[in-house]
Amino acid sequence: MAGFLTNGRSFHLDPPTSLCKKLIPSIDMWHNRLAAKQPSPDNYNPIQPTAAIYSFVQMIMMLRKTFTQESVLMMEIHPCHPIWQYSIFSDPVYLSFKR
């Protein structure tokens, strides 16, 4: 429901940035490296910031936010799924967001 109009009401459940950064944390490093055109840590070659690479990183950042938003409802629908055992879902910031 986040970001959509439902029964004349709009819902916007933006999770805290600090919480999103705990999910796929390395994407922030790659975003920063792309912006600064820093060398890759694997082979020390400069990263060539192409539109495809930048768009892929942006998509991953958007998906982690979307996943965090939707996890609240998915947890209610599938409470026994093993993914809920990961530490992010017992984090105080997540529990506060979930309420």
C-alpha positions in Angstrom: 0.0 0.0 0.0 3.0 2.3 0.5 2.9 5.2 -2.0 -0.5 4.2 -3.5 -4.0 5.7 -3.1 -6.3 3.2 -1.3 -9.9 4.1 -0.5 -9.2 7.7 -1.0 -6.2 7.6 1.4 -2.6 7.8 0.5 0.0 5.7 2.5 3.6 6.7 2.6 5.7 4.4 4.8 9.2 5.6 4.4 11.6 3.5 6.5 14.5 5.4 8.2 17.6 5.7 6.0 19.7 4.2 8.7 17.5 1.0 8.5 17.8 0.8 4.8 21.5 1.1 5.0 21.6 -2.1 7.1 20.2 -4.0 4.2 22.7 -4.6 1.4 25.2 -2.1 3.0 27.8 -2.5 0.3 25.6 -0.8 -2.3 26.3 2.5 -0.5 30.1 2.0 -1.0 29.6 1.3 -4.7 27.3 4.4 -5.0 30.0 6.5 -3.4 32.8 5.0 -5.5 30.8 5.7 -8.7 30.2 9.3 -7.7 33.9 9.8 -6.9 35.2 7.6 -9.8 37.4 5.7 -7.3 39.2 2.5 -8.2 37.5 -0.9 -7.8 38.8 -2.6 -4.6 39.3 -5.8 -6.6 41.6 -4.8 -9.4 42.3 -1.1 -8.7 41.0 -0.1 -12.1 39.0 3.1 -12.2 35.3 2.5 -12.3 33.7 3.9 -15.5 30.4 5.4 -14.4 28.1 4.4 -17.3 24.4 5.0 -17.3 23.8 1.2 -16.9 26.0 0.9 -13.8 24.6 4.0 -12.2 21.0 2.9 -12.9 21.7 -0.6 -11.5 23.0 0.9 -8.2 20.0 3.2 -8.0 17.7 0.3 -8.6 19.2 -1.8 -5.8 19.0 1.2 -3.4 15.3 1.6 -4.4 14.6 -2.1 -4.0 16.1 -2.3 -0.5 13.8 0.6 0.6 10.8 -1.2 -1.1 11.7 -4.5 0.5 11.9 -2.9 3.9 8.5 -1.2 3.5 6.8 -4.4 2.3 8.5 -6.6 4.8 6.1 -5.4 7.5 3.0 -6.8 5.7 4.9 -9.9 4.4 5.9 -10.7 7.9 2.2 -10.8 8.9 1.3 -13.0 5.9 4.3 -15.4 6.2 5.3 -15.2 9.9 7.4 -18.4 9.8 9.5 -17.6 6.8 13.2 -18.1 7.6 14.2 -14.6 6.3 12.7 -13.0 9.4 15.5 -14.6 11.5 18.0 -12.1 10.1 19.1 -9.5 12.7 17.7 -6.5 10.8 14.1 -7.7 11.6 14.8 -7.6 15.4 16.7 -4.3 15.2 15.0 -1.6 17.5 14.8 0.8 14.5 13.0 -1.8 12.5 10.6 -2.7 15.3 9.8 1.0 15.8 9.2 1.4 12.0 7.0 -1.8 12.1 4.6 -0.2 14.6 
